């Protein structure tokens, strides 16, 4: 957020069906010694089946 102050971010935690989401953001970690984004089971499934855009964000 400090890197891009012009971008508005609103954090909201809601319980309910993910199908109602406008954007699904998932975190992931990078595995040592491997290149590229390694998707886990949840990230992979959400990316292929979600009805909304999915952002998979690697941990720094």
Secondary structure as GFF3:
##gff-version 3
##sequence-region A 1 60
A	DSSP	three_ten_helix	18	20	.	.	.	ID=ss1
A	DSSP	beta_strand	23	28	.	.	.	ID=ss2
A	DSSP	alpha_helix	41	49	.	.	.	ID=ss3
A	DSSP	beta_strand	53	58	.	.	.	ID=ss4
###
